Amino acid sequence: MGDLRGKVAVITGAGSGFGREFARVAAGAGMAVVLVDVQADALAETAAALEAGGTTVMQRRLDVADGHALQTLAHDAWARFGAVHLLFNNAGVGTTGMVWEASVQDWEWVLGVNLWGTIHGVRAFVPRMLEAAAGDPGYRGHVVNTASVAGLVDPPLTGPYNVAKHAVVSLSETLYQDLSLVGDRVGCSVLCPSWVGTGIARADRNRDPRAVRTRTRAAAVGQALVDKAVSSARTTAADVARLTFEAIAERRFWILPHPQALDAVRARHEALLAHAPPPDPYAALPQLRRQILDALHAP
């Protein structure tokens, strides 16, 4: 990507977590930023902090599950800045519980934000990025889709999230292959972090209060697991943002901030090749599986 000064980054989920840190790194590199989030106060807080440092900011409160809203955003970003160079499809939410217990609204919400939000971002921005590349030999663009280690393995009690993130990985790999057929000026990466201290554990705060939620013992156990993992994570969102921008500069596809998680990924693929059942993603933490079982089957 070269020098980022004067270029433009669009970041969804910019109100907290990875999105806020992506925005900070982009601003520090001299970029203008287009900030997107569904939570108005968090979005305004990120925008105000960056504007105080002299960054040019455009902000838009919207739900990334709304494809029309993202098409409008892309149009408006191009109208204001003339081009977009980095796109972070980052907004994410999750639910917990047994996969058969999740309500239709659970599935629609998680897939709507995590998967459809990414699809809508790709559809709205990539054609314009390719058009910019065709018209300017100096243009370079890059798309980063936030998936998860849960897009590479399948932990229990987070079914809709796993399904969505696997689909984001597949979408990203396909995007990489499709882009390779039309040139080399627009690239893409997929970010697959493990547990990090972000706000995703409490994403439900932005959900329609009328939605049917899964309130079962398994959902409570899963939520407790997520809460503990997120609160005890040593890797920060700032760490992940720094690694992500390094990957963009090097045009690396896979962004894997937690290399220790690759043991579970390797075990999954070895099982597939051996025609064996899926291994336990928590095999390296047998005490964790014991805790989950004890909590699920407690009197």
Buried (B, 14 or more C-beta within 10 A) or exposed (E): BEEBEEBBBBBBBBBBBBBBBBBBBBBEBBBBBBBBBBBEEBBBBBBEBBBEEEBBBBBBBBBBBBBEBBBBBBEEBBEEBEBBBBBBBBBBBBBBBBBEBBBEBBBBBBBBBBBBBBBBBBEBBBEBBBEBBEEEEEBBBBBBBBBBBBBBBBBBBBBBBBBBBBBBBBBBBEBBEEBEEEEEBBBBBBBBBBBBBBBBBBBBEBBEEEEEBBEBBBBBBBBBBBEBBBEEBEBBBBBBBBBBBEBBEEEBEBBBBBEEBBEBBEBBEEEEEEEEEEBBBBEEEEEBBEBBEEBBEEE
